[in-house]
Amino acid sequence: MQQAPWSVVALMVFLFCVQVGAEPKNLCPNPGAEAAGEGNLPAGWRLEGGGERVWATDAAHSGQRSLKITSPGGTTASWLSDLIPLPKPGRRFALSVRAKLANVTGKGGAAIVLYTMGADGKRNGQTAHLTLGGAGNAVAATDWTQYFSVSEPLGEHVKYVCVNLRLYGASGTAWFDDIVLTEFEQYHLKQPRAIRRGLALRNAAIVCSPPLQRHAANLRDALKLDLPIVGDDVHLEQDKRDLIVLGNLTNNRVAERLYLHSYTCEDLNFPGKGGYVLRPLTNPLGFGQNFLVVGASDEVGLGRAIERLAQEKPAADGVLRLPLMVQTGEGYGGLSRYPWPGSGPRREMAHVAAYMKSGDLDQVRKYRAEVLKSWFIPDEQLFAEDHSLHLYYVTRTQSWDLISDNEVFSDEDRLKTTNRLLDMLRSRQGYGYGGLGGSRMSRENHGTRAAHAFYFGWRHFHKYYRDELGAELLMWRKKLEDFWRWPLGSSRSYEDSLSQHALGGSLVNALDVALMEPAWSTEFFEQYAQRMGERCIAICNNMGQVVLLGDTGTSDFPGSVFAMLGYKFRDGRYAFMLKERGNVGISTDEPLRGFDIGLPTVEPKDHVGLHVVPADRLYYDTALQRKDGVPFEKAFDKLTFRSGFGNDDEYLMLDGHAGGSHSYDDANTIGEFSGNGRRWLVEMDIFNGPTMNFHNAVTVARDGLGMAHVPQCAELVRQAAGDGYAYTATRLPGYNGVAWTRHLFWLTGQHIFCLDELTADEPGDYSFVCNWRGLGEAKLSPGLYEAAQDGASVPTRGMDGAKLVAAVGRHSGKHLRHMPEYDALFYRADEVGDFCETQITAAAAGEQELAVTVLDSTGRGTIQVKLNGEPRGEPIDLFHDGEPRIRTVNLGRVAIAKPGEQVLRFEVVGKHERSSGYAFAIGHVDLHRVGEPDAQRKRSENRFHLRFPPDVPATLDHDTETLGRYLPPSRLYKPVLN
C-alpha cells in the first residue's frame, strides 16, 4: 500500500489563506531578488557577517536570481534586508521563505529570523526565528522547500523590522528566494465543514486483498450492483471513488492504514470470532472519499457482515446510508481489554471509544453533553480545577477528529466546538502551538502527551480546513516535525522511571506518531524502535512486572509498546512478554487498539543469562548532566541476569543511569532481585526523591558529609558469561571523592556474590554503608539477613483466582483481570447490573455447600452471587475503608441437579453509601458435598538469605510510612520495606 506522507510541499498552495479575501501586501523589498542594486548586490539587501554571499544565478525558485550563502562554518553569514517600516504597532507578521540547502551542518544550521528595530533604526530584539535544518550534528540537503514562521505581537518600541537569512555558525550552502512578509491575523471559522454522508454506489469500488476476493464477489452479488473490485494497493490520494473495504488490520492494507490512524479498531481481537462491524467513515483521510469498512476478526464474521449489509438498500439517489453496526463475537472481552486488560480510554475518549466499539448513539449524546459543558469553561477556571488537563488533552483533539461528523451534532454544534478547539491549539498552554519546543533533547511524557494531542488537532484542521487555515497549518506542521524529530531519534524517553509516564505515555505516543508518519519514522524503525523493545523486555521480571524504578506502580507495564512493536516487526518475543503479563492490567495512553495480529509467542532466549542494554545517545547527551568522564562507549542503561522466563526463575537488574525525570539517585544500584515468584530486593521511590540511601547501594560520607548531586552515569568495566555463570564489574566514578566499583558474580540457581570496591580519588575521612531494601518477614543475626515470603495458607479444593479468571465465559464488558498479589479475580464494574460469569465443577449431584472468599477494599460494590441463575445467600458488601481484607462468606446449601459444570455469576446490585465505586474481587470459590471434611490447607515456605561477614555491624529498619505504604499489595508480605 502506498502511504504518501503529509507533504510540506502540498501545503504551499494554501500559504496565505488565513484571511479569506484580498491578497495581503508583501512588505519585503525585492522579494524575488531579481532587481539590481548597487555594487552587484540585489536592491533592498545587504551583507552581514562572514562567509561567502553571492547574488546567485546558479539556482532560483522563481525568476533568475536568488540569495546564496556558502560558509566553512564557525561564523554567522547572513543576508539582511533594508529596514521595513511597520504599518501599525501590536501586530504579528508572517515570514515565508523558499530555501534550498546543500550539506548544511553545525551549530544553529540554516535559519530565518526577523530583527526588530526602534525608531533610531538600531536593533532591539528578534522574533519569528525558525531553523530550516542542519543544526548540531544534523546534515541538511534539500531541494526548494517553503518555510513559514510567525512573529510575536510587536509592541510600541518596534518601529522597523529586517529579514535576516543566515547560516548560523554552520558550514554548507544555502539559497533563499521568494521572501514574503505580511501582516498575520487569526480568525475564527465562519462555517463548519461540509459533510457528505453515505456511500455513493454509482461511483464506488470494493477494496480487498487477494485472499478475500471470494468475499468481495459475494458482496457484489448480494448488493446486486456491478461494483468494481480493486486490490488493497489502491492509491487513496488519487482514487476519488467511495470505497467498501473488506477485512481488518491483518488482511487489507487500506484497513491497515485506517487502523493505524485510529479510524477503525478491527483486528483479530475486535470484534471477536464470528463478530462483525459495518463502519461508515466520512472522508476520514481528507482526500474526499467516504469509506464503508466491512470488518471482522475472521472469515465467519466477514460472511455475517456481508449478509447483514445485503439487507440495506441505497436511497433513490444511489447513496447507501447506514449507521455504525457492531456485533461482537467470541473472545472480545470488552472495551478496556484490547486482547489484554488495559487502562481503557480516558475522559471524553471513553464515550467515543464505547461508541466505536458498540454503535450506541447514546454514547455520542453523552459525549456531546460533556463537550458543551466542559470545553467552554474559561481558562482561568478550567486550569484551576483541572491541573492535569495538559496531560490528557489528546482526549479532546483525537475524540473530535474521530466523531465530529456524527449526526448527533448540529452545524451550530460543530462550528462552535471546532472554533473552540482552534482556540485551544492556538493557545500558549503546554498543549498549544506556543507550548511545543523543538530543541534537541530527550522527551518526557508532559512534552509527548502535549505534542500527541497537538498532532490530532493539526490532523483535523489539515483535512477539513486547509483553505481557511493553510498558513497556520504549515507552521503547525513544521513545529510538530521539529518536536517529533527527537523522540523518534531515540530508543527511550527522558523518564528513567519504568512507569506509565514513560511506558504508557512517552513511548506509546512516539510509536503512535511513528506509525502514522512513515516519512518521519524511517530512521526510527531502522535504528531505535527495536532497541526500545529490547529495553522493555529487559526491565520486566519473570512475573509479568516491571522493576519498581522511579515513580512506578503495579499497573505499569509496556503492554502497548510490546503490542505495537509486535505488529511492526512480527516479532513473537513481544507477544510472549504480553502473555507473561497474563490478565494483569496495564496503564497506557492507547484508547482503542490492541494491534492483535495473532502473533505466535517466542521466548526471548537472547535475554537469558547476562543481557546489557546499551546507553541511548540522545539520552546520554541531553539527560545525563553528571557523567564524570564516563565515555558513551562504556556507558550502559541497564543490565540483567536472568536464568529463564519461568515464574520461579531468577532475575536481577542493575541500573546504569540516574538521570531524567521521575528518577532518583540510583546509578550502579540493584533495582530488583526476584526468584521463586517473589520480589526479594526492590527499589521503591514514588515521588519522594530518595537519595542513594533509599536504594540497594553503597552510600559514601566524606569528612562526615554526603554528596548533594551524585553522578548519574555508571560504566561497564568488565563482563563475562558462560554456562551457568555471569560476571560484571560496573563503576560509578566521581562519587563523593571515590570510584565505586560493584562486582557481581552469578552462579545460576545457586548464589549471587556482590563485592563493592571503593577507591578514594581524593583525600578525606571516609565512611561507607551498604544498604539493602527488601520485602518479607525479616530478621537479622550476625552475618545473615533472612526474609520469609511463605505462600498463603490456601485450600487444596475449589478454584483460586487464576482459575476463576481463566473460566470466565461472559461478563458485561468491563475491565477483568487477575490480581496475582492476592490471587483474585478482579472486575472493575462501574454500575448496577454489571456482572461476571464463570464456571465451577460439581463433583456429584445432590446437596452441596457453597462458599466464596472475597477481597474487601475501598471503591467496592455490593454483589449478589448466583448459581445456575438462582441467588445464593444475601448480597455481599465488599466495601472496607482500610487495608484490603480477605474473608470467606458461606452462602449455604445448594441443590445440584447433575454433576459437571455449573454457572456461577457475580452481579452488582448496589454499593455502600461511602463507596466510590462498584468493583469487586473474588479470591476463592469452594463447592463441596454437605458433610465433606474441610479441605486441607497448604503453605509453601520461601526464604531469602543475604550473607555478609559476621563482624560487620548491621541494623534492620522497617519502613511502613515513607515508602512502605506505596508497596504493591501482596498476600506474600506485609506493607513493610525492610
N, C-alpha and C positions, 0 to 999 in steps of 0.2 A: 504494500500500500504506500502511495506517495503521501508523505506528511510534510507539505511545504511549511516552513516556519513563518510565523508572523514577520513580515519583512519591513525593515525601516524604509526601504525604497518605496514600498507600496503605500506608505503613509504620506509620501511627499506631496501628492496632489491635493491633500487636504490642509496644507500647512496654514494658510491664513484664512480659515473659515470660522474662527472663534466668533466673530461678529458677522452675521449674515447681512449682506448689503454692499455698500461701497467698498472698493478695494482700499485698504489702509495705505497711507502715504509712507513711502520708503524714505527715511531720514538720512540714510547713509550716503555720503558723497561717492560718486563714481563707483557704484556697487559692483559692476562687472569688470572694473579695472581696465576699461577699453580706452578711456580718454587720456591723452598725454598731458603731462605737466612739465615742470622744469627739471633740467638735469637728468633726463632719461628716466624719470620717475612718473608713475601714474598720477594724474590730478587727484588731489584730496588725500594723498597718502604720503607718509614719510617713514623713515627707518628709525629703529630704536634697538640698542643693544649690539651684540656681536653677531658672528656667523655671516654667511653669505646670503644676501637678499637680492632677488632678481625680479624685474618686471618681465615675466616669462612669456615665451611663445611656444614652449615645448609641450605644454598641456593646458587645457582650458575646459571648463564645464560648458560654457556657452561663449560665443564670440571667439576671439583670437588670443586673448590675454588672460593671465592670472597672476597672483602674488605668490612668489616662491621663496622658500627659506631652506637653506642647506646648512647644517651645523655639525661640527665634530663632537659636540657635547661640552658640558662644563660651563656653558654660558646661556643667557637668555637672549634669543634672537627674535625680533618682532617687526611686524608691520603695524603702524599706528595711524588711524585716520585723523583728519583735521577735527577741530572742535565742532561738536554738533550741538547747537542751542536747543534747549528743551522747551516745548510749547507751553507746558503747564507744570507746576510742582505737584508732588503727590502721586504721580502716575507710575505705572510699571511699563517696561519696554521689553519687546521680544526681539531676540537676536538670532537670525538664521544664517548659516554659512554652509557652502558646499566645500568639501575638502577632500584631497587625495593624499594618502600617506605612503611613504616608502621607507621601510625599515626604521621607523621612529622608535627609539627606546631610551630609557633613562630618566631619572628624577620625575618631573611632572609631565613628561611626554608632550604631545601637541595639545594646545588649548586655545580657547577663545574667552574673552572677558571684556566687560565694559569698564573703562576707567571713569570715575566721576570727578568733576571739577567744580570749583567755586567760581564766584563772579570774577576773580582775578585770573582765572584760567589755570590755576595750579591744582594739581591732583589732590583730592581729599579722601579717596577711597576707591573701591572697586565692587562690582556686582555682576551677576549673571555669569559667573565663572563656570566653564564646562571643559572637562578633559576629553579630548577626542580619541585618545589611545596612546599606547606606548609608555605609560607611566611605570616607574620602577623597573622590574625585570621583564615586563611585557614587551613584545615587539609588535608594532602595528604596521601592516601593509594592506591598504585598502584602495579600492577604486573610488571614484567620485561618490561621496555619501553626504547626505544632508544632516546637519546637526542644528539643534534648536535649544535655546536657553532663555529664561525669563528673569528679569531683574526683580529686586525688592521694590516696593514703592519708594520713589526718590523724593527726599524731603526738600524743604526750602533752601537748604545750604547747597544743593546741587543745581547748578545753572547750565552745565555742559556735560556731555559725555564724549568719550573717544572709543572707537572699536579697536581692540588690541588682538592681533592674530600672532601666535608665537609657538616656538619650540622652547619649552621651559626647562633649560638645563639638559635637554635630550639631544642625542645625535640622530641623524637621518635627514630626510627631505619631506617637506610638506608644501602642497599647492592649495591656495584658497581662491574662491571665486563666488560670484553671485551673493554678495553680502547684503542682507536685508535687515533693517532696524525699523520697527514700527511700534506705535503705542499698543499696549496689550490690555484688553479688558475681558473680564469673565462675565458671562451672562447665564441666567437660568434657561433651561429648555422651554420653548413655547408650546410644544405639544408632545405627547408620548409617541413612541414609535408605532408605525402601522403594523398591525398583526394580521397575517393571513393564516387562518387555522384550517386544518384538514389537509387531505392528500388529493391533489389534482390528478385523478386517474387517467385523464386524457393525455397527460404529459408526465408519465411516471414509469418507473422500472423496478424490477425486483433484483436485489443485490444478494448474492450468495457465493460461497466458496464451492469448489468442485464437489466435495463430499455431500453438499446439501442440495445439489441440482434436482434430485428427485422430489424433495420437499418444495422447491421453487415451482416445479411443474405442477405439483398437486395444488399449490396455492393459486396458480394461474387458472387452473381448471375450476377450482372452487369459486373463484371470483367471476368466472365466465367472461374474462377480459383478455385480450391479446396483448398482455404486457410483456415487453422485452425482459429477458433475464441476462444480467450482466455480472461479470466477475467482481470479486471484492477488492480488485486493484483499480477500481474506477477512480478517476481524478476528480475529487469532490470540488476543488476550486473552479473547475471548468464545466462540469456537468450540471446543468441548471434544472434537470428533472427532479421531481419529488421521488423519494426512494423508499421502498419497502425493504427493510434489512432483516434477513433471517439469521438467527443464531445468537452467539454470545461472545464473550471475551476470547474464548479459545478457538473458535472456528469461523470467524468472519472478521476480516481486517477493518471493515468500516465500523462494525460493532465494537471492535477493539479500540478504535480511535475515539468513539463516543464514550466508551467506558473510561479511558484514560483522562478524559476531560470531565468526568463525573456526571455526564448526561444520562448514563444508564448504569445499572448495577448487575446486569445479568452475567453470571459466571457458573461454575459448577456447584456452588453452594446456594445461590439465589437464582431462581425461585424454588429450587429443590427438585428432586426427582419427580417427574410427572407433572410438575407445575409449569406455568407459563405466564408471560406478560405480553400485553399489547400496549406499547408505549408510544403515543404520538408526541413528536417533538417539533416545535415551531421554530424553524430557522436557527437551530442551536449553534451552528458554526459561523453564522453571519454571511454565508455565501448565497443565500436566497432560497435554498431548497428546504422543504419540510421532509421529515422522516417519520416512518412508522416502523418501530423496532418490534419484530415478532420474535420475542426472546424466550429461551428455555434453557434449562440445565442439561437436558438430554433429548434424544430424538422422540421419545414418547411424549414429552411435554410439548415439543415443537409440533408434532402432529395434532395435539389437542388445541394448540394455539391457532393452527390453520383452520381446524373445524369451527372454532369459535368465531374467527374472523369471517368465515364464509357466511355467517348469519347476518352480517352487517351489509347494508346496501348504500350505495352512494346516492346523494341528492340529485335533483334534476339537473343541476349544473355540473354534474360529473365529479363532485368533490365528496370524498369519503370522510365524514366527521365522526369521531368516536372518542369516548373518554378513556382515560387510563384504566386498563383492566388488569388485575393481578389475581392469579390463583396459585397460591403457594403449594408446594408438594413435600414429599418426604425428605427429611434431612435438614430442612430450613428451620433454624432454631429461634427465630425472632429477630427483631430489629437490631439489637446490640450484640448479636453473637458473631456476625460475619461467619466464617467457618470456625471461629473460636470466640470465646467471650471477650468483648471489648468494652470500653467505657461508654460507647454509644454517642450519638450526636448530642451536642450541647445547644442550649438556648434556642434561638429561632430555628436552627437546623433540625431540632428534634421533630418539629411538626412537618418540615419539608421532607425529611428522611422517611417519616412514617407514611406520608402521602405517596412518596415514590415507591415504597415497598408494599403499599396496600391499595392505592387508588381511592382512599377515603377522602372525599372532599371536605368533610368536617375538619380535617387536619389543616387544610388550606384556610378555612374560615378562622380557625384558631390562630393561625399564623398571621392572617390579615389583622385580626383584632390586636395581637401583640405588637405588630409593627406600628399601627396607628396610635397605639397607646404609649409606646416607649421610645420610638425613634425621634419624636419631635419634642422631647424634653429639652429645655435649654441646657447648653453645655455646662454652665457653672453648676447647675443642679445635678446633671447627669453624672459628672465625674466625681462629685462629692458623694454620690450614692453608690457608685459602681467603680471601685478603684482598679479592678482587673479588666475593665472593658477592652483596653488596648490589646490584651492577650487573646481575646475571643472575637475580635471584630470580623474575622473571617466568617462567622456565623451570619453576619449581615450581608456582606458582599456576595458570598457564594450562594446563600439562600435566594437572594433576589435575582441573581443571574439564572438560577435554575427554575424559578417558579413565577416570574413576573408576567409571563404571558397567560397565566391561568385565568379562566373566565370569571373566577370569583372577584377579580379586581376590575373596577370600572376604569375608564380612561382617566377620570379625575384622580382615582387612587394611584394609578401608575405614574401620572405626571408629578403629583405631589411627592410620592415616595422616591421616584428617580431623582428629582431635584434635591431631595434631602440627602440621598446617597452621594450626589455630586458635591454637595457642600462638605460632606464628611471626607471625601477623597481630596478635596482642595485644602483641607484643614492643616494646621501646623501641629496637630497632635501626632503621637507616635505612629499611628496607622495611616496618616495622611501623607500627601506628597512632601510637605515640608519636614516630615519626621524621618524620612528614609535617607540614610547615608550610604555613600558608595566607596568609602575608603578601604584600602587593603587591610583586612583584619578578619580573624576568625569570628564567627557569628554565634550568638546565643538566642534563646527562644523568644525574648522580648523583640528582637530585631526580625527574626524569621517569621514569627507569627504576624507581625505588622505587615511585612512585605508580602506574605502569603495572602493576607486579606486584600492588600492593595492590588495584587495581581488579578484577583477575581473582579475587583471593581474596574480596573483597566479593561479587562476582557469584555465585560458587559458593554461599556461605552464604545469600545473599539468596534464591536459587532454591529451595534444598532444606532450609534450617534456619531459616525465618522464625519459626516458633512458638517455637523454643528460644532464639533469639538476637536477637529483634526489637529490643530496646533498643540493643544494641551495633551492630546493622546500621544503625539510624537515625543513630547517632553516626558510624560509618564513612562512611556516605553523605554526611553533611554535610561531613566533613573532605575527602573526595575532591572534592566540588563546590567547596569553598573553594580547594583546591590547583589544580585544573584551570582555574579561572576565569582565571588569569593566563597560562599557556601558550596558552590559547585566546583571549587578548586581545592577541596579538602575532603578528607575521609572521616571527619568527626566534627563536632560542634565545639563552641567555646566553653560549654559547661564540662567540668571534669566529674560532675555528678552523673550517676547512672540512673537518672530519674526520668519522669515524664517530661521535665523541662527539655532534656536532650533527646531521649529515645522516642518519646511520643510526640514531641514538639519539633525541635530543630531539624532532626534527621528526616522525619516524615514530611515536614514542609519542603525540605530540599529535594527529596525524592519525588514528591508530587509535581513540583515545578519542572524537574528534570524530565519526567515522563511526558509532560505537556509541551515542553520546549526542546525538541531534538536539536535545534540549531545552537542552543546554549549548552547542551549537555554531552556533546560527543566526547570531549576530553574527560568529563566526569565519569562516564560509564567505561571509558577505556582505562583510566588510571586510578580512580578514587573509590568508586562505588563498591567494588569487591573488597577493597581494604576495609571499608566501613563494615561490610558483612563479617569479615574475619574478626574485627574488633568486637562486634556484637556477640559473636559466638564465644569469644574468649572471656567476656565479662559475665557470662552465665555459668552458674554452678551446675551440678548434675541433678538438681531437683526442680528445674524449671524456674529458677530465681536468678536475679542479678545480685551482684555484690552490693552491700548497703553502703556504697561510697558516696559521700556528699549528702545532699538532701534527697535521699532515695527512700521510697516506701514500698510496701508489699505489692501494690498494684503495678509497679513499674517493671516493664519488660519490653524488649524491642520487637514486639509481635508484628506490627505493621511493617517495620523495616524488613524483617525476615520474609513476610508475605510479598512485599513489593520487589525485593531482590530475587526471591524465588521465581516470580513471574518473569522478571527481566532476563535472568541468566539461566533459567531452567535448572537450577542447582538444588538437588534434593537434600543437601545438608541444611538448607534454610527451612525446608518443610520438616525435617527431623527436629529442629530446635523448636518449631511451633508445636509439634506433637509432644515434646518434653514438657511444655507448659501445661498441657492437658486442658482441664476445664477451669483453670485458674484465670481470672480476668486480667486484662491489661489496660493501660492508660494510653490513649492515642488520640491525635487530632483528626484522624481519618473518620469521617462520619458515616460513610456509605458502603465502602467496598472492601472485600476480603481478598481479592486477587487469587481466588481459588481456581487453579488450572489442573487440579488432580495430580500434582507433582508427587511421584514416589519418594519416600523418605530414604535418605542415605546417611548413615552415621558419619560425623565429621572426624574420621580416624586420624586425619592430619593434625588434629588438636590434641591427640592423646600423647602423653609424655610431656616434654618441655615445649612450650609454644611462646614465642616472643612477638608482641605487637609492636612494630616499629613506630618511631615518632612520626608525626604528620608535620610536613614542612611549614604550612601556614600557621598551624597552632604553635609550633616551636618558635617561629619568628615573631608572632604577634601576641600570643597569650602568656608565654613564659617570660617573665620580666627578670628573673634572677636565676641565670643558668650557671654562673660561677665557672665559666670556662669549659663547660661540657659541650663538645662539638656535636653537631647534628648527627654525624655518623655513629656516635656512641650512645646517643640518647635513645630511650625506648619509652613507649606509652604504658604498656602493661606486660607482665609475663605470668604464665600459668604452669603449674604442674597438675596433670590430670591422668589418673590411672585408667579411666574409661568414662563412658557416659551412663552407666547404670546408677540408679538412685543411691546405692551404697558405696560407689567408687569415691576415691579421694580426689579432692580438688583444693588447690591453693592458688591464690592470686596475690602478686606483689605489684604495687603501684609505682610507676616511674615518674609521674607528674604530680604537681600540686598547684597548677595554675588555673586560670579561667574562673568562671562564676559557679556558684553553688558548690564550691570546693574548698577544702581546708588544708592544713599543713600535714600532708601525708606522703610526700615523696619518699621512696625507699621503704615504705611500711607494708606490712602484710594486711591486705584488705579482708581476706577471709581464708579460713581453713575449714573444710567440711568433709564429712565421711559418715558412713552408716545412716545416710538420710538425715543428717543433723548438721547445723552450723555449730562449730566449737569456738573458733576465733572470728571476731567480727569487727567491722568499723560501724559506727553509728553516730552520725553528725546531726542532721536535721536542724538547720538554721541557727545553730549555736556557735558557729565559728570556732570549733575546737582547735587547739594547738597540737603539737606533737604529743603532748602528754595524754591526749584522748585517743591515741592510736596505738597499734602494735608496733612500737617504735622505741628507739633509744633517745632519751632527752639528755641534753648537754647543758650544764651550768658552768660558766667560765667566770672565775672570781666572784662566784655567788649569783651571777646574773644569767638569765636566759637570753634568747635572741628574738628581737621583735619581729623581724622579717626573715624567715628561714628560706634556704634555697628551694627552688621549685622543680629542679630537673636532676634526676639521677642518671648515672651512666652504667652501661653494661660492660663490666671489665673482662669477665671470662664466662664461658658457658661450655658445658659438655653434657652429653646424654648418650645412653646406651641401653642395653637390655636390662630392665629392672632398676635403673638409676638415672638421676639427672643432677647436675650441679650448676649453680650460678654464683657469681660474685658481682654485686651491684654497689656502686659507690655514690654517696652524696657529698661532694666537696664543698668547702666554704661554710660548713655548718658550725657556727659559733666558735670558729677557730680550729676545728678538727675536720678531717675527712673520715666519714663513717662508711665503712665497707661491710655489707651484710652478705655472709656466705650461707648458702642454703644447699644442703646435700640430702637428696631424697632417695631413700631405698623403698621402692614401690611396695605398698602394703605392709611395711614394717615401721619405719621411722622417718622423720624429717629432722635433720640436725641443723640448728641455726647458730652460727658463730658471728658475733658482732665485733668487728675490729675498728678501733678508733685511734687515729694517728693525729697528734697535735701538730698543726702547722704554725701556730703562734704560741708564744709563752703565756702561761696562766696557770691558775689553780683550778683544776677541772674536777667535776663530779658527774657521774653518769648513772642514769636509772633506765633499766629496760622494762618497758610497760607492755602488758598483755591485756587484751579485752576479750572476755569470753562469756559464754552462756551455759546455764545449767546449775544444778545444785552443787556448790563449790565448797571445797575445804582445802586448807593449806597446812603442810607439815614441812619440816626441813628437807629441802631438795625436791619437793613434789607439790605441784598444784594439780588437784583432781576435780573434774567436773562430771556430774552424772546427768544424763538425759534419758531416763528409763522410759520405755514405751508405756503408754497408758494401760491401765487395767481394763481390758475390754472383753465382752462376752465372746466366746467362740461360736455362738449360734446367732443367726439373724443376718441382717445386712448392714454394713457400715456405710459411711457417707460416699465413698468412692463407688461402691456397688449401686447405691441408690441413684447416683447421677448417671451411671452407665445404663441403668434400666429405665430411664425416663422415656416415656413414649409420646406424651402430649403435654403441652403447657400453654399458657396464654400469651406467649411471645415476649416475655420479659427476660431480663438477664439471669441466666442459670450458670452456676459454676460449682466446682468442688473446692472446699476450703481445707487444704491439707493440714494447716496448723491445728484444726480441730477435727479433721476427718469428717466433715459435714457437707451435706447438700445445702447450698445457699441459693435462695431465689429472691431476686430484687423486685418483688411485687410492688406496685405503686397505686393500687386501687382495690376496692372491694370487688370480689369476683375473680381476681387473678388466681390461677391455680397451677399446680404441677402434678402430673400423674406418673407414677412409676409402678413397677410390678414386683410382687413378692411371692415366693413359693410356699404353698401349704403342703406339708409332707403327707397329710392324711385328711380325710373328711371328718366331720364331727365338730364338737365344741372345742374351741381354742381360745387362747388369751393373746391379746394384742397390747404391745407397749411401744412407745416411741421415746427416744432421747432427744431433747430439744436444746438449742443454744440460745439462751435469753440475752438480750443486749438492748442498747438504745436503738431507736428507729425501727422497731419491730412491730408487726401486726398481730392480730388475733386470728387463729386458723381453726378450721373445722377439719378433722380427719375423717375420711370416708373410706370404707372398704366395700368394693363392688357396688358402689353407688349409695350405700347406706351410711348415715352419720354414726360415728363411734365415739362415745364419751362426750364430755362437754367441750365447748370451744376452749382453746388453749391460748392464753395471753402471753406472748413471748417478750413483752417489754420489761426491761430491767435497767434502772438508772444506776449503773455502776459497772464494775468489771464484768466481762462476759461470764455467764453462769451456765453450767451444764446440769440438767436434771432429767430424770426419767418420769414419764407420765403413763400410768397404767390406764388403758382405755376399756378394760373389762373384757367380758367373754363375747365371742362371736361364733356364729354357726357357719361352718364351711360345707357347702353342698358337695363339692368334689375336689379332690386334691389337684395340685398343679398351680398354674399362675393365677394370682388374684390381683385385681386392680386397686392400688392404694392411691388416694387422692388427698392432697393438702390444698385447702381452699381458704382464701382470705375472706373473713366475714366481718371484720371491723378492726379497730385498734384502740389502745389505751388513750385516754384524753391527753396524756403528756407525751405520747409518742409522736415523732416527726415523720414516721413512715409506716409501710405495710410489709416490709421484708420479713422473711423467715429463714431459719436454718435448722435442719434435721440431722442429727448425728448418728442415730442407730434405730433400727426397727426390728422388733422381735415378735414373731408369730409362732406360738407353740401350743401343743396339746395341753388341756387342763390337767393338772396334777403332775406334769412332767417336771423333774427337778430343775432348779435354776441352772442355767448354763455355766460351765466352768469359765473362769476368767484367767486370762494370761497376761503376763507382764514381761517385757524384754529388758534386760539390763544393757546399758551403754555407758562406757566410761571414756573420758579423755584425760591423758596424763601429759603434763608439761614438767619435765625433769630438768634440774639445774644443780650446780654444786651445793651440797648441804650447808657449807659455811657461808654462803651468800645470803645476807639478810633479805627477807621478803615480807610484804604485807598484803593483805587481801581486803579490798573495799567492795561494798555493794551499793551500786548506784540505782536508785529507784525513781529519782526525780529528774535530774538534769538530762540524762539521755535514756535511762531505763524505761521511762514512760513512753518513749517513741518506738520501742522494740516491736517487731511484728508479733502479734498474739500467737501463742502456740500452746498446745497441751503438753509439750515436751519440757517446758521450762517456765518459771515464773518471770514476770516482767522486771528482771533484775540484770543489770550489766555488771559483771564481775571485773 
